[in-house]
Amino acid sequence: MHEGSGEIEIFAGSSSVKFARKMCDYLGTELGNSQTINFSEGNIFVRINESIRNKDVYIVQTIGRKPNDEFVELLFWIDAFRRASANSITAIIPYFSYAKGDKKDEPRVSIRARVCADCIEAEGADRVVTMDLHSPQVQGFFYKPLDHLYGQDILCECAKRLGIVDDDLVVVSPDAGFAKQARSFATLLGCPVAIGDKVRTAHDENAKVLEIIGDVKGKNCLIVDDFTISGGTIVDLAHGLKDKGAKRIFAFLSHVVLGEKGVDKIEKSPIEFLVSTDTVECPAVEKSSKIKIVSAAPLFAEAVRAIHDRRSMGDMIDNLPERMFAMSFEGVEGIR
């Protein structure tokens, strides 16, 4: 990244307009003037409506509910900023759904996350900022700097403020793959860990939890995971926990990509409430009585400020201000 001009310019792709506005509100700046047009045959057109010559540009575009369109639009934005002589281009991807395609675990398949990383860099992005990748090793697919943020600080603070952290609480990972992250949650909350034994037999959104490893009888259980698309795994796990004698059950996730069927599944489940961040805008979630959405936008805004000021991201994460948490939880019922 070249020496900057001192000006921060945040722009929003079509999937993250609300998120980017929250970032700007936190930073006390205006959202950049731009436009996305979707033509009837599916073509996407993007346009920057102001000069960004020699400015440090941050384009916010989650890749979530319509990943193919959203990813291609992100590439068009990066290309437009490069051709408009931006000093630097940072791609802020609150949720990077193609991180699931992180390996070649069977013959004749694509490593989709690597393809995406190559395209983002080929178009001219100088840096990427994202949160809670499904597979952290995806960071190694990028040659340019990638800042990997974690939602656990926001989610753990939320759990404390909701008053559910006590001696009876157990953090539950849906499978062994998320056990390391679950242990990190448990350390921050000062409680033990249990693990679900999950199997997935096909390339679909249905996984089966076969067993619970750990003591959950008579305990309150906090299910943690990086994302849910259908709600199937966490609901199946919640039923399994109830069968093992668990009392209250909560779910805390970094990202939700739920439609109406998924929300209905959560509503009918033993889960008392589910907390996630706003990295993906899901209209169906707004109708749910059980799902609470807190904002990760202030965390990303803090990251932008640290990047722009050339400060350590580690120091930023270790010194998150109360103002950030206050804005993250603003308007969410039950959070003091």
PLY file of the C-alpha trace (Angstrom):
ply
format ascii 1.0
element vertex 336
property float x
property float y
property float z
element edge 335
property int vertex1
property int vertex2
end_header
0.00 0.00 0.00
1.32 3.45 -0.92
1.53 6.38 1.46
-2.02 7.71 1.79
-3.46 11.14 1.25
-5.04 11.25 4.70
-8.60 10.86 3.45
-10.78 7.80 4.14
-13.40 7.01 1.50
-15.88 4.24 2.30
-18.13 2.98 -0.49
-20.89 0.36 -0.38
-21.65 -2.44 -2.78
-25.31 -3.34 -3.15
-25.19 -6.14 -0.54
-23.80 -3.96 2.28
-25.31 -0.48 2.07
-26.75 -0.52 5.63
-23.57 -2.06 7.02
-21.34 0.55 5.34
-23.59 3.39 6.58
-23.19 2.11 10.15
-19.42 2.10 9.67
-19.55 5.70 8.45
-21.79 6.74 11.36
-19.25 5.28 13.77
-16.33 7.04 12.06
-18.19 10.32 11.61
-17.79 10.36 7.84
-20.07 10.32 4.80
-20.67 7.26 2.65
-19.12 7.60 -0.78
-21.39 8.51 -3.69
-21.78 5.51 -5.99
-24.37 3.54 -7.90
-25.10 -0.10 -8.76
-27.53 -0.98 -11.56
-28.80 -4.51 -12.21
-30.10 -4.87 -15.76
-33.02 -7.13 -16.60
-30.86 -9.81 -18.25
-28.60 -10.04 -15.17
-25.75 -7.68 -16.10
-24.31 -5.57 -13.28
-23.12 -1.98 -13.76
-21.23 0.03 -11.14
-20.31 3.71 -11.17
-18.38 6.02 -8.81
-20.04 9.44 -8.72
-17.14 11.42 -7.26
-13.40 11.78 -7.73
-11.34 9.30 -5.70
-7.96 10.11 -7.25
-5.15 9.53 -4.73
-7.60 8.54 -1.98
-7.56 5.42 0.18
-10.75 3.59 -0.77
-12.63 0.98 1.27
-15.31 -0.93 -0.63
-17.77 -2.86 1.60
-19.45 -5.83 -0.07
-20.52 -8.98 1.75
-20.66 -12.22 -0.24
-23.64 -13.95 1.26
-27.21 -14.48 0.04
-26.44 -14.05 -3.70
-22.74 -14.97 -3.71
-22.16 -15.12 -7.45
-23.70 -11.71 -8.21
-22.14 -10.16 -5.12
-18.68 -11.49 -5.89
-18.73 -10.32 -9.51
-19.98 -6.90 -8.40
-17.06 -6.68 -5.95
-14.62 -7.34 -8.80
-16.25 -4.61 -10.90
-15.91 -2.16 -7.99
-12.22 -2.93 -7.53
-11.65 -2.49 -11.26
-13.53 0.83 -11.27
-11.52 2.21 -8.33
-8.22 1.12 -9.88
-9.09 2.78 -13.20
-10.15 5.94 -11.30
-6.63 6.21 -9.78
-7.38 5.41 -6.15
-4.27 5.49 -3.98
-5.19 2.15 -2.38
-8.14 -0.23 -2.48
-9.24 -2.27 0.53
-11.96 -4.88 -0.02
-14.06 -5.20 3.13
-15.97 -8.49 2.96
-17.95 -8.89 6.20
-18.97 -12.45 5.24
-16.95 -14.38 2.65
-19.18 -17.37 1.87
-16.82 -19.00 -0.61
-14.36 -19.59 2.24
-16.21 -22.91 2.61
-14.50 -24.08 -0.59
-11.05 -24.25 0.99
-9.71 -27.66 -0.12
-9.70 -30.36 -2.79
-11.07 -33.19 -0.66
-12.36 -35.29 -3.55
-11.44 -35.75 -7.23
-12.22 -33.16 -9.92
-13.48 -30.31 -7.73
-12.54 -26.63 -7.62
-10.87 -24.93 -4.67
-13.36 -22.08 -4.88
-11.88 -19.87 -2.15
-8.54 -19.85 -3.97
-10.22 -18.88 -7.26
-11.93 -15.96 -5.48
-8.68 -14.85 -3.83
-6.85 -14.87 -7.17
-9.59 -12.82 -8.85
-9.71 -10.20 -6.05
-5.95 -9.69 -6.23
-5.81 -9.77 -10.03
-8.31 -6.91 -10.19
-6.11 -4.75 -7.98
-7.19 -4.97 -4.33
-4.33 -3.97 -2.03
-5.85 -5.45 1.11
-8.79 -7.56 2.30
-10.65 -7.35 5.62
-13.11 -10.07 6.60
-14.51 -11.75 9.72
-14.65 -15.34 10.94
-13.69 -17.25 7.83
-15.13 -20.77 7.80
-11.57 -22.02 7.32
-8.84 -19.71 8.70
-6.27 -21.22 6.31
-8.02 -19.31 3.50
-5.88 -16.37 4.63
-2.96 -18.20 3.00
-4.67 -18.05 -0.40
-3.99 -14.28 -0.52
-0.59 -12.80 -1.31
-1.75 -9.32 -0.32
-2.44 -8.53 3.36
-5.64 -9.98 4.81
-6.94 -8.82 8.19
-9.04 -11.55 9.81
-11.40 -10.15 12.45
-13.22 -12.27 15.03
-16.79 -11.79 16.22
-16.22 -13.59 19.52
-15.41 -10.41 21.47
-18.76 -8.89 20.49
-20.66 -12.16 21.03
-19.05 -12.94 24.41
-19.69 -9.42 25.67
-23.28 -9.79 24.47
-23.66 -13.05 26.42
-22.41 -11.33 29.57
-24.76 -8.37 29.16
-27.71 -10.69 28.53
-26.99 -12.28 31.91
-26.66 -15.89 30.70
-23.08 -16.47 31.88
-23.11 -18.45 35.14
-21.67 -21.59 36.75
-24.14 -23.79 34.83
-23.12 -22.57 31.37
-21.39 -24.89 28.86
-20.14 -23.75 25.45
-21.05 -26.32 22.77
-19.35 -26.73 19.40
-21.47 -28.43 16.70
-18.48 -30.49 15.55
-14.78 -31.13 16.09
-13.88 -28.66 13.33
-15.10 -25.71 15.39
-13.77 -27.03 18.72
-10.73 -24.71 18.80
-12.89 -21.62 18.35
-15.38 -22.96 20.90
-12.54 -23.33 23.39
-11.66 -19.68 22.81
-15.28 -18.68 23.55
-15.22 -20.83 26.70
-11.98 -19.25 27.90
-13.42 -15.75 27.54
-16.60 -16.80 29.37
-14.88 -18.99 31.98
-16.86 -22.18 31.34
-16.33 -25.75 30.03
-16.78 -27.07 26.47
-18.84 -29.87 24.92
-18.64 -31.03 21.28
-21.24 -32.44 18.91
-20.25 -35.34 16.66
-21.57 -34.14 13.29
-21.48 -35.91 9.92
-22.41 -34.62 6.46
-22.93 -37.31 3.83
-23.64 -35.11 0.78
-23.08 -31.63 -0.67
-26.25 -30.21 0.82
-27.28 -28.19 3.86
-28.21 -31.22 5.96
-25.85 -32.58 8.59
-26.63 -35.03 11.38
-25.42 -34.69 14.97
-24.83 -38.24 16.21
-23.55 -37.76 19.74
-22.62 -35.14 22.34
-19.11 -35.34 23.81
-19.10 -33.74 27.26
-21.38 -33.25 30.26
-24.46 -31.18 29.51
-27.01 -32.73 31.87
-28.61 -30.04 34.03
-26.54 -27.38 32.24
-27.37 -24.29 30.21
-25.83 -24.66 26.75
-24.42 -21.95 24.49
-24.05 -23.31 20.94
-21.37 -21.42 18.98
-20.58 -21.63 15.26
-19.36 -19.44 12.42
-22.54 -19.48 10.32
-25.84 -21.15 9.54
-27.61 -21.32 6.18
-30.62 -23.55 6.92
-30.56 -23.72 10.73
-30.50 -27.52 10.45
-27.27 -28.30 12.31
-27.84 -26.07 15.32
-31.50 -27.13 15.65
-30.50 -30.81 15.45
-27.81 -30.16 18.06
-30.32 -28.35 20.29
-32.63 -31.39 20.22
-29.65 -33.61 21.01
-28.73 -31.43 23.98
-32.30 -31.59 25.29
-32.21 -35.39 24.98
-29.06 -35.33 27.12
-30.79 -33.35 29.86
-29.71 -29.78 29.05
-31.79 -26.93 30.51
-31.75 -23.63 28.62
-30.20 -23.52 25.13
-28.84 -20.47 23.30
-27.00 -20.12 19.98
-24.39 -17.47 19.18
-23.17 -17.31 15.57
-20.94 -14.96 13.61
-23.10 -14.96 10.47
-26.68 -15.95 9.59
-27.75 -16.54 5.99
-31.29 -17.61 6.75
-34.41 -17.59 4.61
-37.98 -18.01 5.83
-37.72 -21.80 6.18
-34.57 -21.50 8.27
-36.10 -18.85 10.52
-39.21 -21.01 10.98
-36.97 -23.91 11.98
-35.29 -21.76 14.64
-38.66 -20.51 15.90
-39.92 -24.07 16.46
-36.69 -25.34 18.03
-35.65 -25.71 21.70
-33.29 -22.74 21.22
-34.42 -19.94 23.55
-32.79 -17.26 21.42
-30.11 -16.92 18.77
-27.65 -14.03 18.55
-25.68 -13.18 15.42
-24.14 -10.18 13.69
-25.38 -8.13 10.75
-22.68 -9.17 8.26
-25.44 -10.54 5.99
-28.74 -8.72 5.57
-31.55 -11.29 5.88
-35.07 -9.82 5.64
-36.66 -13.01 7.02
-34.69 -12.65 10.25
-36.37 -9.33 11.04
-39.67 -11.19 11.57
-38.22 -13.61 14.12
-39.03 -13.37 17.82
-36.01 -15.48 18.74
-33.18 -13.99 16.69
-31.25 -10.98 17.99
-28.91 -9.17 15.58
-25.98 -7.15 16.92
-23.76 -5.07 14.66
-20.21 -5.90 13.58
-19.99 -2.61 11.65
-18.29 -0.72 14.53
-15.63 -3.46 14.71
-14.94 -3.10 10.98
-14.89 0.68 11.40
-12.23 0.32 14.11
-10.26 -1.89 11.71
-10.47 0.74 8.96
-9.26 3.40 11.37
-6.32 1.20 12.44
-5.38 0.41 8.82
-5.58 4.05 7.79
-3.51 5.20 10.78
-0.96 2.42 10.10
-1.56 0.98 13.59
-1.26 -2.62 14.72
-4.45 -4.62 14.23
-3.56 -6.71 17.26
-3.39 -3.62 19.48
-6.74 -2.49 18.09
-8.38 -5.82 18.96
-6.85 -5.81 22.45
-8.21 -2.33 23.18
-11.74 -2.28 21.82
-13.53 0.77 23.26
-16.81 0.69 25.19
-18.25 2.99 22.51
-17.84 0.20 19.97
-19.81 -2.28 22.09
-22.47 0.31 22.87
-23.08 0.95 19.18
-22.96 -2.79 18.37
-25.75 -3.50 20.85
-27.81 -0.35 20.25
-31.53 -1.10 20.08
-31.18 -4.83 20.77
-33.75 -6.00 23.31
-32.43 -7.33 26.62
-28.85 -6.04 26.32
-27.99 -3.67 29.13
0 1
1 2
2 3
3 4
4 5
5 6
6 7
7 8
8 9
9 10
10 11
11 12
12 13
13 14
14 15
15 16
16 17
17 18
18 19
19 20
20 21
21 22
22 23
23 24
24 25
25 26
26 27
27 28
28 29
29 30
30 31
31 32
32 33
33 34
34 35
35 36
36 37
37 38
38 39
39 40
40 41
41 42
42 43
43 44
44 45
45 46
46 47
47 48
48 49
49 50
50 51
51 52
52 53
53 54
54 55
55 56
56 57
57 58
58 59
59 60
60 61
61 62
62 63
63 64
64 65
65 66
66 67
67 68
68 69
69 70
70 71
71 72
72 73
73 74
74 75
75 76
76 77
77 78
78 79
79 80
80 81
81 82
82 83
83 84
84 85
85 86
86 87
87 88
88 89
89 90
90 91
91 92
92 93
93 94
94 95
95 96
96 97
97 98
98 99
99 100
100 101
101 102
102 103
103 104
104 105
105 106
106 107
107 108
108 109
109 110
110 111
111 112
112 113
113 114
114 115
115 116
116 117
117 118
118 119
119 120
120 121
121 122
122 123
123 124
124 125
125 126
126 127
127 128
128 129
129 130
130 131
131 132
132 133
133 134
134 135
135 136
136 137
137 138
138 139
139 140
140 141
141 142
142 143
143 144
144 145
145 146
146 147
147 148
148 149
149 150
150 151
151 152
152 153
153 154
154 155
155 156
156 157
157 158
158 159
159 160
160 161
161 162
162 163
163 164
164 165
165 166
166 167
167 168
168 169
169 170
170 171
171 172
172 173
173 174
174 175
175 176
176 177
177 178
178 179
179 180
180 181
181 182
182 183
183 184
184 185
185 186
186 187
187 188
188 189
189 190
190 191
191 192
192 193
193 194
194 195
195 196
196 197
197 198
198 199
199 200
200 201
201 202
202 203
203 204
204 205
205 206
206 207
207 208
208 209
209 210
210 211
211 212
212 213
213 214
214 215
215 216
216 217
217 218
218 219
219 220
220 221
221 222
222 223
223 224
224 225
225 226
226 227
227 228
228 229
229 230
230 231
231 232
232 233
233 234
234 235
235 236
236 237
237 238
238 239
239 240
240 241
241 242
242 243
243 244
244 245
245 246
246 247
247 248
248 249
249 250
250 251
251 252
252 253
253 254
254 255
255 256
256 257
257 258
258 259
259 260
260 261
261 262
262 263
263 264
264 265
265 266
266 267
267 268
268 269
269 270
270 271
271 272
272 273
273 274
274 275
275 276
276 277
277 278
278 279
279 280
280 281
281 282
282 283
283 284
284 285
285 286
286 287
287 288
288 289
289 290
290 291
291 292
292 293
293 294
294 295
295 296
296 297
297 298
298 299
299 300
300 301
301 302
302 303
303 304
304 305
305 306
306 307
307 308
308 309
309 310
310 311
311 312
312 313
313 314
314 315
315 316
316 317
317 318
318 319
319 320
320 321
321 322
322 323
323 324
324 325
325 326
326 327
327 328
328 329
329 330
330 331
331 332
332 333
333 334
334 335
